[in-house]
Amino acid sequence: MKRVLFVLGHLSDSDIEWMIEQGHQRQLTTGDYLVRQGEPIEEIYIVLSGSLRIFNEEQPEVEVAQIASGEIIGEMSFLDERPPSVSVVANEAVSVYAISLERVKQYMEANTRFAARFYYSIALFLSDRLRKTTSRLGYGAPEDDADEINMNVLNQVGKAGSRFSRMLSKFAES
């Protein structure tokens, strides 16, 4: 399942509209860095199209992961305000939605309901990522079970899919 659905499924329509209006589209070409390990980031990203490679600069030949449309980047730095521990580089032409971390934080201060929904959705997203990581490392349930999701999350998937489509079409017009 696209991880962005964890986030978009738990936000309201007005939250999504605010995010679309506040963010912008960014284009990358093959080899462009979206995130550099150890360098602070100022935005959180949703991959709209293309694929990116995640790796540690100390061992660039070792790939941590590949990510594509529907993935979120920068959520950990958003939460703990530390620089990223990995680099993210485009494998091909990539389009991302970007929104300022500072703008999101300001909106959270003004709209505590948005803040609660946003933090909850990021927590679900990170929980899913951690479960998949521990499964890949040989701990916990086999990977086949890692795609099972809570009914509460499943109920939000339809809404989230249409919200992601709306975001994609908004930036396709640009």
N, C-alpha and C positions, 0 to 999 in steps of 0.2 A: 504494500500500500504506500502511496506517496505520503511522505511524512508531513508535508504542508497541510494535509487534511486534518491532522491532529490540531493544528493551530486554527485554521480557518473554520473548522467545524464548531468550535466553541466560542467564536466571536460573533457579535451581532451583525446584521446587515449594515447598520450605521457605522460600526467599527471598521468594517471592510471598506465602505465608501471613504471614510476618513483616511485609512491607510493608502488607498489608491490615489487619492488627491494629494497626499503629503509625500508620496514616494516618486521615484522616477525610474526609467529604464536605463540600463547600462549594457553596452555591447563590449564583448571581448573577442579577440582573435586567438588563434592557436598560439600557445606559449605565454599569453598574458596572465599575470598574477592577479587574482581577485583578492587574496589574503596572503600576507607574508608573515611567516613564523616570527614571533617576538615583536612585531610592529603593531602598535595599537590600531584598532579599526574604529571607524566612526559610523558605520552603517551595519544593518542586518540585511541579509539577502535571501531572496527566494529565487531559485533557478527556474526560469521560464522555458528555456530550451538549451540544448547542447549538453555536453558532459565535461566534468572537471575531475582532476586528479588531486588527491590529498596525500601529502607526504611530509616527512620530517626532514628539514634541511641538512641535518647531520648524516642522514642516510637517504639521499634523494632517489637512489635506485630501488628502495623498498617502498612500495605503495601501501598506504594505510587503507585507502578506499577510493572508489570511483563513485561520483554522484552525478545525477542528471535531473531532469525536469521534476519539479515538485519537492526538491530538497531545500532545507534551510541552512544557511551558513551565518555564523556570527552570534548565535544564540548564547553560547557559553560566555563569550566576552561581554555580552549584554548583561548576563546575570552576575558575573563575578568581577567585571571591570578590569580583567587582566588581559594582556596581549594573547593572541592565539598561540597554541602550542604546535601548530602545524601550518604548512603553506598550502594554498589552493591555487591551481593553475589550470587554464583552459586547455582541453584536449583538441578542441575544434572551435568553430564560431559558437559563442555562448551569449545568451541574453538573460539578464537577471533583473529582478525588481529590487530596488534598493530604497531603504528608508533610514533616515538619520536616527541613531540611537538616542541622541539628545532630544530630538523631537518626540520620540515615543515616550521617553521618561517624563517630559513636560506634560504630555497628554495624560499620562497615568496620574500625575499629581492633580490634575484638574478633573479627571474622570476615574474615580476609584472602582467603578463597576468594570470599566474597560481593563484596568490594572488587574483586577481579580481574574477576569476571563483570560487575559493574556498570560499571566503567570501560570494559571492552571493548564492552559494549552501547551505552554513550553515544558511544563513538568511532565505531561503525558508524552510529549515528543521525546524528551530525554530518557524517560523510563523505557520507552520502546527501543531506543537506540542501545541503552545499557543491556537490556534483555538479549537483544540480537548479538551484541558483542560478547557477552558471557557465554552464550550458546556456541558461538564460533570458537571460543577458547576451550570448549569442551566441558563447560560447567552448566548446570541447570538442565532444562528440558532440551531435547533435540531440536535442531533448527526447524524441522517441519512444524512443530508446535509454536514456534516463535511468531508466526503470523496470526495466531488466534488473538482476537481483541475483545475487550469488554463490550457488552451490549450498549452501554452508554455511549461509547466511542462510535460504535457501528451506527447508531441512530443519527449521528451527526455527519456521516460520510456523504450522504446525498447533498445536504446543504453545502458542505465543504467543496464538493466537486463543482457545483454550480458557481460558487464564489471564486474558485481558482480559474474556472473558464471565463468568468467576468473579468478577472484581473488580466488574463492572457489577451482577451479581446480588446481591453482598454489600451494595452501597450502595443497591440498589433496595429491600432489606428495611428499611433504616433509615427 
